[in-house]
Amino acid sequence: MALLLSLLTALVVFSCGPAPSLGCDLPQNHTVASEKTVDLLDQMQRCPTFFCLDDRKDFRFPQEMVDGSQLQKAQAIAFLHEMLQQIFDLFRTMDSFAAWNTTLLNQLLNGLPEQQEDLETCFMQAMEEGKSALPIEGPALAVKEYFEGIRFYLKEKEYSDCAWEFVRVEIRRSFSSSTALQERLRRKDGDMSSS
């Protein structure tokens, strides 16, 4: 179950750009669901960020995982999956329900499992293709550490509105950053099919 939920996290992050290509066919509704997730995060804004500038924090998103070319396909999918899982876990807490519009939050949480299931298929295919694949634990651990920092920040700020707003912005930004990883995977799949 933990792997399944981790793959969900990765799917949301992975699918925030052009139609994804992981060497497997994701359903068209997957792209629509991912876009809806991003839209929901945008709609969840409760206060202008400029009111909260004193609460700014660099959460140290593991950008090297997104930018680097050292990840194999299964590792990249595991990274994205863990990202989705951590986002799901973060937003399903009681503190989160106290902070956000419940309707929007429920829509966000209800959309993630379907996207995760789509990504699982790709993950299984990537694992079968990459018999000598590197361990997937490293990228997933980087995501877990990133979210531990976010949770610590929220606790330190006593789950204030400004703290949640910066976390929402950070999660939205990490989705955008992760589209680079998606593009790299798409190009890698294109290179492999043309050889």
Backbone torsions as a table, in degrees:
resi	resn	phi	psi	omega
1	MET	NA	-39.3	179.9
2	ALA	-62.8	-41.2	178.7
3	LEU	-64.3	-40.6	179.0
4	LEU	-60.5	-46.5	-179.1
5	LEU	-69.1	-34.2	176.4
6	SER	-64.1	-40.6	178.1
7	LEU	-63.5	-32.5	177.3
8	LEU	-60.4	-46.5	179.5
9	THR	-57.5	-45.7	-178.6
10	ALA	-63.5	-37.7	-177.0
11	LEU	-63.2	-44.0	-179.8
12	VAL	-61.3	-47.0	180.0
13	VAL	-63.3	-42.3	-174.3
14	PHE	-66.4	-27.8	-168.5
15	SER	-105.9	21.8	-177.0
16	CYS	-91.5	11.1	179.3
17	GLY	-121.5	-145.8	177.4
18	PRO	-61.3	167.2	-177.8
19	ALA	-49.9	126.7	-173.1
20	PRO	-70.0	150.1	174.7
21	SER	-138.4	108.1	-178.0
22	LEU	-114.8	14.6	-174.2
23	GLY	84.7	9.6	174.2
24	CYS	-141.8	161.4	-177.1
25	ASP	-94.2	110.4	173.9
26	LEU	-86.2	141.5	-179.9
27	PRO	-63.2	152.3	179.9
28	GLN	-58.3	-36.5	-178.6
29	ASN	-67.3	-15.7	175.7
30	HIS	-64.9	-45.2	179.3
31	THR	-63.3	-42.2	178.8
32	VAL	-63.0	-43.7	179.8
33	ALA	-63.8	-39.5	179.1
34	SER	-65.9	-42.2	177.0
35	GLU	-63.2	-37.8	178.3
36	LYS	-64.8	-37.4	178.0
37	THR	-61.0	-45.6	178.6
38	VAL	-63.2	-43.7	178.3
39	ASP	-60.5	-41.1	179.1
40	LEU	-62.9	-42.4	177.0
41	LEU	-60.7	-38.3	176.6
42	ASP	-65.0	-43.3	-178.5
43	GLN	-68.0	-22.9	-176.9
44	MET	-74.0	-8.4	-179.3
45	GLN	-53.3	128.8	-178.0
46	ARG	-109.3	-28.7	-178.9
47	CYS	-144.9	150.3	178.8
48	PRO	-63.0	134.6	-176.9
49	THR	-60.5	-33.1	-177.4
50	PHE	-66.2	-17.4	174.2
51	PHE	-73.1	-17.3	-170.8
52	CYS	-115.5	23.3	-173.4
53	LEU	-58.6	-27.8	178.0
54	ASP	-67.5	-17.2	-178.3
55	ASP	-98.1	8.0	179.8
56	ARG	-58.2	148.0	-179.3
57	LYS	-153.5	139.0	171.5
58	ASP	-92.2	110.2	-176.5
59	PHE	-82.8	-4.7	177.0
60	ARG	59.0	58.0	173.8
61	PHE	-55.6	134.2	-177.6
62	PRO	-71.3	69.0	-175.2
63	GLN	-59.1	-31.3	-179.7
64	GLU	-61.4	-27.0	177.0
65	MET	-69.8	-32.6	-178.6
66	VAL	-82.9	-41.1	-175.9
67	ASP	-82.4	-32.3	-173.6
68	GLY	-70.8	160.0	179.9
69	SER	-108.3	8.6	-176.1
70	GLN	-81.2	-11.9	-178.7
71	LEU	-80.9	133.8	170.7
72	GLN	-80.1	165.8	-175.0
73	LYS	-55.3	-46.3	-178.8
74	ALA	-62.9	-37.9	178.3
75	GLN	-66.2	-42.3	180.0
76	ALA	-63.4	-42.9	178.7
77	ILE	-65.5	-40.3	177.5
78	ALA	-61.9	-40.6	176.7
79	PHE	-58.5	-50.0	-178.6
80	LEU	-65.4	-39.5	179.1
81	HIS	-63.2	-45.3	179.4
82	GLU	-63.4	-35.6	177.9
83	MET	-59.8	-47.4	178.9
84	LEU	-62.1	-41.5	-180.0
85	GLN	-62.0	-44.9	-178.9
86	GLN	-66.0	-37.8	177.2
87	ILE	-64.3	-44.5	178.3
88	PHE	-58.6	-48.5	-179.2
89	ASP	-62.2	-39.5	-178.9
90	LEU	-65.4	-44.6	-174.9
91	PHE	-85.2	-5.3	178.4
92	ARG	-98.0	9.0	179.3
93	THR	-78.1	160.6	177.2
94	MET	-62.6	-37.7	178.7
95	ASP	-62.3	-36.8	178.5
96	SER	-67.7	-43.6	179.5
97	PHE	-63.7	-29.8	177.2
98	ALA	-72.9	-24.8	-174.3
99	ALA	-91.0	-31.8	-168.8
100	TRP	-111.9	162.5	171.9
101	ASN	-61.1	120.4	-173.5
102	THR	-62.2	-37.8	180.0
103	THR	-62.5	-48.9	179.6
104	LEU	-65.0	-40.9	-179.5
105	LEU	-63.8	-43.7	177.5
106	ASN	-62.9	-38.9	176.9
107	GLN	-62.6	-41.7	178.0
108	LEU	-61.1	-50.1	-177.4
109	LEU	-67.7	-33.8	179.7
110	ASN	-72.4	-25.9	-178.7
111	GLY	-81.9	-20.8	-174.2
112	LEU	-70.9	-42.3	-177.0
113	PRO	-59.9	-38.4	179.0
114	GLU	-63.6	-41.7	178.7
115	GLN	-65.4	-36.9	179.4
116	GLN	-65.3	-40.2	178.5
117	GLU	-60.8	-40.0	177.7
118	ASP	-60.5	-43.5	-177.7
119	LEU	-68.8	-32.0	179.8
120	GLU	-58.1	-39.9	178.2
121	THR	-59.3	-44.9	178.6
122	CYS	-64.2	-39.4	-179.3
123	PHE	-63.1	-45.2	-180.0
124	MET	-63.3	-41.0	177.5
125	GLN	-63.5	-42.3	179.7
126	ALA	-65.0	-37.8	178.7
127	MET	-65.7	-38.6	178.5
128	GLU	-68.0	-39.7	-179.6
129	GLU	-69.0	-37.1	-174.0
130	GLY	-100.6	69.9	-178.0
131	LYS	-58.4	-31.7	179.7
132	SER	-101.6	25.2	-176.5
133	ALA	-60.2	147.2	175.1
134	LEU	-69.5	159.4	179.2
135	PRO	-58.7	143.5	-179.0
136	ILE	-89.0	-5.6	-174.5
137	GLU	-66.2	-36.5	-177.1
138	GLY	-58.1	-55.0	178.7
139	PRO	-61.2	-39.8	179.2
140	ALA	-64.8	-38.2	178.5
141	LEU	-64.1	-39.3	177.8
142	ALA	-59.6	-40.6	178.8
143	VAL	-67.3	-43.1	179.7
144	LYS	-60.3	-43.1	179.3
145	GLU	-64.4	-39.2	177.1
146	TYR	-59.3	-46.6	-179.4
147	PHE	-73.1	-28.1	173.1
148	GLU	-60.4	-40.9	177.0
149	GLY	-62.8	-40.1	178.2
150	ILE	-64.9	-44.2	179.7
151	ARG	-64.0	-41.1	178.5
152	PHE	-62.2	-43.2	178.4
153	TYR	-59.5	-47.3	-179.7
154	LEU	-60.7	-43.3	179.3
155	LYS	-64.2	-44.8	179.6
156	GLU	-60.4	-37.2	-179.9
157	LYS	-89.2	8.0	178.3
158	GLU	56.0	37.8	174.2
159	TYR	54.0	38.9	-179.4
160	SER	-67.6	162.6	177.5
161	ASP	-58.8	-42.5	-179.9
162	CYS	-65.3	-39.9	178.7
163	ALA	-62.4	-46.3	178.4
164	TRP	-62.8	-37.3	-180.0
165	GLU	-63.6	-43.0	178.3
166	PHE	-67.9	-32.1	175.7
167	VAL	-67.5	-42.6	177.6
168	ARG	-59.1	-45.5	178.9
169	VAL	-62.5	-41.7	-179.9
170	GLU	-63.6	-44.5	179.4
171	ILE	-62.9	-43.1	178.7
172	ARG	-62.0	-42.4	179.5
173	ARG	-65.1	-40.4	-179.7
174	SER	-65.6	-32.5	173.8
175	PHE	-60.0	-47.7	-178.9
176	SER	-62.7	-43.3	179.3
177	SER	-61.6	-34.5	-175.9
178	SER	-75.2	-11.3	176.6
179	THR	-65.2	-24.9	176.1
180	ALA	-63.3	-39.1	177.3
181	LEU	-65.4	-41.6	177.4
182	GLN	-60.3	-45.1	-179.2
183	GLU	-63.4	-40.4	178.8
184	ARG	-62.6	-42.2	177.8
185	LEU	-64.3	-40.0	179.8
186	ARG	-62.8	-44.9	179.2
187	ARG	-65.0	-40.0	179.6
188	LYS	-62.1	-43.1	177.6
189	ASP	-63.9	-38.8	178.3
190	GLY	-65.4	-40.1	178.0
191	ASP	-63.8	-39.9	-178.6
192	MET	-68.4	-36.2	-177.6
193	SER	-76.1	-23.0	-179.9
194	SER	-88.2	-9.5	180.0
195	SER	-87.4	NA	NA
